[in-house]
Amino acid sequence: MAVEGEIWSQFYDSFKYFLFYDVNEQRVNKVFKVCKKYLSHYQRSVFKGQITPSSLLRLTNELKKLLKKMKIRYV
């Protein structure tokens, strides 16, 4: 039988995510490479998979840096 803290820990170990992006063709490969490091390619500009909170933070920071460098606005 799992203790309440263990269940909580297992629940927050990783989350399932879908990531969608839309950038012009010249920039697709750079964004694709960053996303591919953390999630599985699903179709065209869509990625999916489980990701830990710390990996999600790294992915977000990497994408923000890249988009800022390319002067792209993001939501």
C-alpha positions in Angstrom: 0.0 0.0 0.0 1.4 3.4 -1.0 1.6 6.2 1.5 -0.2 9.4 0.6 3.1 11.3 0.0 4.3 8.6 -2.4 1.1 8.8 -4.4 1.4 12.6 -4.6 5.0 12.2 -5.7 4.1 9.7 -8.4 1.3 12.0 -9.7 3.7 14.9 -10.1 6.6 13.0 -11.5 5.6 13.7 -15.1 2.7 15.2 -17.1 1.4 14.4 -20.5 1.6 17.4 -22.9 0.8 18.3 -26.5 2.9 21.1 -27.9 1.9 23.0 -31.1 3.8 25.6 -32.9 3.4 27.8 -36.0 6.5 29.6 -37.4 7.6 30.4 -40.9 9.5 27.7 -42.9 12.9 29.2 -42.4 12.6 28.8 -38.6 10.8 25.4 -38.3 14.0 23.3 -38.1 15.4 25.2 -35.1 12.1 25.0 -33.1 11.7 21.4 -34.2 15.2 20.4 -32.8 14.5 22.0 -29.4 11.1 20.3 -29.1 12.5 16.9 -30.2 14.9 16.9 -27.3 12.0 16.8 -24.8 8.9 15.3 -26.6 8.0 12.9 -29.3 7.2 14.1 -32.8 3.5 13.5 -33.5 2.8 15.2 -36.8 4.1 18.3 -38.6 4.3 21.0 -36.0 2.9 18.9 -33.1 4.8 17.1 -30.3 3.4 15.0 -27.5 4.7 13.1 -24.5 5.3 12.9 -20.8 7.6 15.5 -19.4 8.8 16.2 -15.8 8.2 19.7 -14.4 12.0 20.4 -14.5 12.2 19.3 -18.1 9.2 21.4 -19.0 11.0 24.4 -17.5 14.1 23.7 -19.5 12.1 23.3 -22.7 10.2 26.5 -22.0 13.4 28.5 -21.3 15.1 27.1 -24.4 12.2 28.0 -26.6 11.9 31.5 -25.1 15.6 32.1 -25.8 15.4 30.8 -29.3 12.2 32.8 -30.1 13.7 36.0 -28.6 16.8 35.5 -30.7 14.7 35.1 -33.9 12.6 38.1 -32.8 9.4 36.1 -32.7 6.5 37.0 -30.4 5.0 34.1 -28.5 2.1 33.3 -26.2 
